[in-house]
């Protein structure tokens, strides 16, 4: 009978290791082929099982690549760090001199704070510009936790950390933010249910979602669109920077039950516009209707939007709009 290696119980599968490191399984296989940082032992000659030493090499490589060291040089340094010195003490990874300049230009690790573990894996993948890993982790977060939790507790904290790092590092992180935003938008659209047809023409109209003029940040609105679609509410999504005339025309044509106006910055938040939308009316005399207006985004903070809804969170926005629609969308409070 062959002897069982003592570390068999601690070996990881490729999928488990990928989740731990915040990379895709494809990336691990690629690194194995290109840089020789694969598992030391493969069961049956095919299946990969990663030992603690293999994991230590890859963790070192991930740390180096996240600071700007090219993968090939990071792999060499990581393998060197796996060697032991006198007394079995590990040798710290030596950063190649040719990589020092690239490392100095990198923004470093993201200031995440106390967040879900998924945020750290997602952040590491984003810093490396590892698109397959970013996509896989976003899809896994939605599948595991549901849309609301994935958005509030995984996507938003990671995106905020990228934004903070970008602001403090002289625009050296903008490519990471763009990549992360793009894949978040893709993940949100993939989990968005097909539009629901409006039933009774005399019943509540759809929920209209629009960024105010000049506002280009749409991710939060895309998340709300996906969440409302999941609840099977009729929605009309208009996206970024909707001109005043177009927004007014859409309200007149659709007779929406509610209008969500998103403004991420104070410079785009316009209370006169919000009041104008809230004052729109339609229907026969004696049975006039007007939309409930919800103000979303940090741009509205400190603005007095009397009679308009101000959700305290993403979940609050979903619950409020769902309840509003279930109640037949009564007129907005005066």
ZISUL-V630331 format. One record per residue. N is the residue number from 1. RES is the residue in one small letter. PHI is phi in whole degrees, -180 to 180 (* if undefined). OMEGA is omega as a letter, one per 40 degrees, with the letter a starting at -180 (none if undefined). Layout:
n,res,phi,omega
N,RES,PHI,OMEGA
N,RES,PHI,OMEGA
This chain:
n,res,phi,omega
1,x,*,a
2,x,-74,a
3,x,-77,i
4,x,-85,i
5,x,-56,a
6,x,-65,a
7,x,-101,a
8,x,-58,a
9,x,-67,a
10,x,-99,a
11,x,-73,a
12,x,-109,i
13,x,-76,i
14,x,-62,i
15,x,-64,a
16,x,-65,i
17,x,-67,i
18,x,-61,i
19,x,-65,a
20,x,-65,a
21,x,-89,a
22,x,80,i
23,x,-127,i
24,x,-90,i
25,x,-56,i
26,x,-61,i
27,x,-64,i
28,x,-62,i
29,x,-65,i
30,x,-65,i
31,x,-63,i
32,x,-61,a
33,x,-65,a
34,x,-83,a
35,x,-120,i
36,x,68,i
37,x,-112,i
38,x,-88,a
39,x,-69,a
40,x,-70,a
41,x,-130,i
42,x,-125,a
43,x,-70,a
44,x,59,a
45,x,75,a
46,x,-129,a
47,x,-73,a
48,x,-89,i
49,x,-133,a
50,x,-97,a
51,x,-82,i
52,x,-54,i
53,x,-66,i
54,x,-58,a
55,x,-64,a
56,x,-62,i
57,x,-62,a
58,x,-70,i
59,x,-63,i
60,x,-64,i
61,x,-63,i
62,x,-63,i
63,x,-61,a
64,x,-70,a
65,x,-65,i
66,x,-71,i
67,x,-104,i
68,x,105,i
69,x,-73,i
70,x,-58,a
71,x,-55,a
72,x,-61,a
73,x,-72,i
74,x,-64,i
75,x,-64,i
76,x,-62,a
77,x,-65,a
78,x,-67,i
79,x,-67,i
80,x,-64,a
81,x,-68,i
82,x,-76,i
83,x,-71,a
84,x,-109,i
85,x,-95,i
86,x,-58,i
87,x,78,i
88,x,82,a
89,x,-72,a
90,x,-69,i
91,x,-90,i
92,x,-60,a
93,x,-62,i
94,x,-94,i
95,x,-81,i
96,x,-58,a
97,x,-61,a
98,x,-67,a
99,x,-97,a
100,x,-61,a
101,x,-65,i
102,x,-63,a
103,x,-67,a
104,x,-67,i
105,x,-83,a
106,x,-74,a
107,x,-84,i
108,x,85,a
109,x,-75,a
110,x,-86,i
111,x,-80,a
112,x,-86,a
113,x,76,a
114,x,-88,a
115,x,-134,i
116,x,-62,a
117,x,-60,i
118,x,-59,i
119,x,-63,a
120,x,-68,i
121,x,-64,i
122,x,-64,i
123,x,-64,i
124,x,-62,i
125,x,-65,a
126,x,-67,a
127,x,-61,i
128,x,-80,a
129,x,58,a
130,x,-88,a
131,x,-58,i
132,x,-59,a
133,x,-68,i
134,x,-59,a
135,x,-63,a
136,x,-65,a
137,x,-72,i
138,x,-66,i
139,x,-63,i
140,x,-66,i
141,x,-64,i
142,x,-66,a
143,x,-66,a
144,x,-78,a
145,x,-107,a
146,x,89,a
147,x,-61,a
148,x,-61,a
149,x,-68,i
150,x,-60,i
151,x,-70,a
152,x,-72,a
153,x,-110,i
154,x,-120,a
155,x,-69,a
156,x,-61,i
157,x,-60,i
158,x,-68,i
159,x,-64,i
160,x,-64,i
161,x,-64,i
162,x,-63,i
163,x,-61,i
164,x,-65,a
165,x,-68,i
166,x,-61,a
167,x,-64,a
168,x,-100,a
169,x,-124,i
170,x,66,i
171,x,64,a
172,x,-85,a
173,x,-117,a
174,x,-64,a
175,x,-67,i
176,x,-68,i
177,x,-63,a
178,x,-64,i
179,x,-62,a
180,x,-64,i
181,x,-62,a
182,x,-61,a
183,x,-74,i
184,x,-65,i
185,x,-61,i
186,x,-62,i
187,x,-64,a
188,x,-66,a
189,x,-70,i
190,x,-66,a
191,x,-98,i
192,x,-87,i
193,x,-68,i
194,x,-58,a
195,x,-57,i
196,x,-91,i
197,x,-72,i
198,x,-76,a
199,x,-81,a
200,x,-67,a
201,x,-64,i
202,x,-91,a
203,x,-84,a
204,x,-59,i
205,x,-78,a
206,x,-76,i
207,x,-92,a
208,x,-99,a
209,x,-114,a
210,x,-152,i
211,x,-81,i
212,x,-69,i
213,x,-53,i
214,x,87,a
215,x,-96,a
216,x,-102,a
217,x,-82,a
218,x,-114,a
219,x,-56,a
220,x,-63,i
221,x,-69,i
222,x,-65,i
223,x,-65,i
224,x,-65,i
225,x,-59,i
226,x,-66,a
227,x,-66,i
228,x,-69,i
229,x,-63,i
230,x,-63,i
231,x,-86,i
232,x,65,i
233,x,-89,i
234,x,-71,a
235,x,-134,i
236,x,-129,a
237,x,-101,a
238,x,-110,i
239,x,77,a
240,x,-78,i
241,x,43,i
242,x,-78,i
243,x,-60,a
244,x,-56,a
245,x,-63,a
246,x,-68,i
247,x,-64,i
248,x,-62,i
249,x,-64,a
250,x,-65,i
251,x,-63,a
252,x,-64,a
253,x,-78,a
254,x,-95,a
255,x,56,a
256,x,-68,i
257,x,-69,a
258,x,-149,i
259,x,-125,i
260,x,-100,i
261,x,-107,a
262,x,-102,i
263,x,-139,a
264,x,-86,a
265,x,-122,a
266,x,-63,a
267,x,-69,i
268,x,-101,a
269,x,-72,a
270,x,-120,i
271,x,-66,i
272,x,-57,i
273,x,-65,a
274,x,-61,i
275,x,-66,i
276,x,-64,i
277,x,-66,a
278,x,-64,a
279,x,-88,i
280,x,-64,a
281,x,-136,i
282,x,-154,a
283,x,101,a
284,x,-74,i
285,x,-61,a
286,x,92,i
287,x,-138,a
288,x,-66,i
289,x,-123,i
290,x,-147,a
291,x,-81,i
292,x,-83,a
293,x,-105,i
294,x,-113,i
295,x,-100,a
296,x,-118,i
297,x,107,a
298,x,-70,i
299,x,-63,a
300,x,-88,a
301,x,-62,a
302,x,86,i
303,x,-94,a
304,x,-90,i
305,x,-108,a
306,x,-59,i
307,x,82,i
308,x,-110,a
309,x,-78,i
310,x,-131,a
311,x,-65,a
312,x,-91,a
313,x,-161,i
314,x,-61,a
315,x,-64,i
316,x,-63,i
317,x,-63,i
318,x,-62,a
319,x,-64,a
320,x,-65,a
321,x,-69,i
322,x,-64,i
323,x,-66,i
324,x,-61,a
325,x,-71,a
326,x,-65,a
327,x,-86,i
328,x,87,i
329,x,50,i
330,x,-64,a
331,x,-59,i
332,x,-63,i
333,x,-63,a
334,x,-74,none
